[in-house]
Amino acid sequence: MRVGWKKAGSHVEIWIEDEGPGLSNTANLFVPFFTTKPKGSGIGLVLSRQIAEAHGGSLRYAMRIRGGRTQPPEAYTNGDAAVSL
């Protein structure tokens, strides 16, 4: 797992990367109370996004570009996690 950040104007971008395969279906990722976990509540990412947005930020999920390169969040496409606060 890697965590990084950079200053972007008056904001700070924070990203979290792992080596996992990503998610095959992200359509319901930020849908309240939707979960694929047997004991999940479906509020974790929704609540995290609301907190980020309440502070003028955002939370998004982006697929890391494969090939051994680490890309900054603006180079991501739908897939692995990227958070901008």
N, C-alpha and C positions, 0 to 999 in steps of 0.2 A: 504494500500500500504506500502511496505517495501523497503528500499534502503540499500544496504550494499556494502562493499568493503573489499579487502584484498590485501596485497602486495604479488606478485608472482614473485620472482626473480627480474628482472629489470623492471617488469610491475606492473600495478595495475589492478585488476579485479573489475569491478563494476557491480552489478546486481540490477534489479528492479523487484519486485514481487507484484502481486495483487491477489485477491481472485476470479477473474473472471473465467469463464468456459474454457478459452483458445480458440483457433481458430480451427474450424473443417477442414479447408483446407488451408494448408500453402504453397502449390505448387507455388503460384505466389507472395509470400510475398515480395521478393526482386526483382521482375520484374519491370523495369522502366515503368512508366505510367500506370501500372495496379492498379485499385482501385475498391473497392466495395461500396464506398461512393458516393452519388449523386453529391456532389460538390468537390470530391477529385481529386487531381492531380496525385497521384501515385509516387511522388518523395520523400516523407518524409523518409521512411526507406532506400531507395536506396541511397539517398544523405548522410544520417547518416552513412551508411556502408562505403561509399567512403571516408568520412572524417576520420572515425576511421582507415581505412586501410592506408590512406595517412600518418598517424602518427604511423604506425607500429602496429596497433591494429586490432580488429575485432568486428563485430556485428552479433549476432545470436539469433534465437528464440528457446527456449527450454521449453518443458512441465515440470512443477513442479511435482514431485512425490507426490501423494496424501497421506492422512493419518495423517494430522496434524503435519508433520515434515517439517521443513525448511531445504532444502538441499543446499549445496554450488553448484556453477555453474557446476563443473565437474560431479556432480551426476544427472544432468538434462538429460532428453531425449527430443525428438522433442515436443514442446508445448509452455509454457509460456516464457516470454522474459528474456534473459540473455545477458548482454553486457560485453565484455572484451576489455579493452583499454590498 
